[in-house]
């Protein structure tokens, strides 16, 4: 027996599962629907400025979310190898 499933349905199911896994790491989002998690974490805007030594990511005002800020603050200092070892920095407007 062969079951054929459309690619878009499969990818939607995988994405929903991954959003639920992401949300489970944050108390605030533990019961949130995948669409809410997407809007809170993925759909936000950011400005990226690349200088000779730094890649700076500045999240917009609507990206201001305590869960995102705590996560970003917990990240270690990171030099990105494929950007000539530029330092990756995060900030919020």
N, C-alpha and C positions, 0 to 999 in steps of 0.2 A: 504494500500500500504506500502511495506517495502523496504527501500533503504539500501543496504549493501555497506559499505565503508571499504576498507582495512585499517588496523591499521597504517601501515607506512605512508599512504597518510594523514591520520588524524593527526598524530604526526608532519609531515612536515608542514602542514597548521598551526597548533598551534605554532610551533617554528618560522615560518616566521612572524606570527602576533606578537609574543613576541619580536622578534628582531626589528620590526618596532616600537613597543611601547618604547623599550629601546632607539632606535635611536632618537625618537622624543624629548627626554630629552636633547639632545646635538645639538646645532646649526650646528656644523660641519657635523653631520651625519643625519640631518633631511631629506635629500633626498637620502640617501644611500640605496642600495639594501640589503636585509637580509644577503646575502653571505659576503658582505663587513663588515657589523656589526659583524658577527660571527668571521671573520678573525681579526678584530681589538680588540674585547673584550674577546672572548672566547678562541681562538686558541693560544694565547700568552703563553710563557713559564715562569715558576717561580721556584725558589728554596725555599724549606721550611725547616727551621731548628727549631727543638724543643729542648728547654733547660728546666731545672726545673721550670723556672718562665715565660718564654717568648716563643711564637710561632712567628717566624719571616718569613715573606713572601717577598722574593726579586725577583722582576720582571726582566727578561732578557732585553738585549739591544733592541731587536725587539719589546718589549712591551712598549717601551717609546712612549707614546702618550699623548699629552697635556690633552685630555679629561679624560683619565684614571687617570693621575696624579692629576688633579683637583678633580676628584671624590674621590680618595683615601685620599687626604688631607682633604676633607670635612667630612670624617668618624669620629665619636666620638671614644674616647678611649674605648676599648672593652676587657673585660675579658670573656673568653669562658668557660662556666660552665662545659661542658663535657670533658675539658682538665685540670681538677683540677684548674680552674680559672686562667689559664695562660693568660698573656697579649698578645693581638694580635697586631703585628707591621708590617708595610709595608715599603718597600724601593725599590729603583730602582738602577740598575747598572750604 
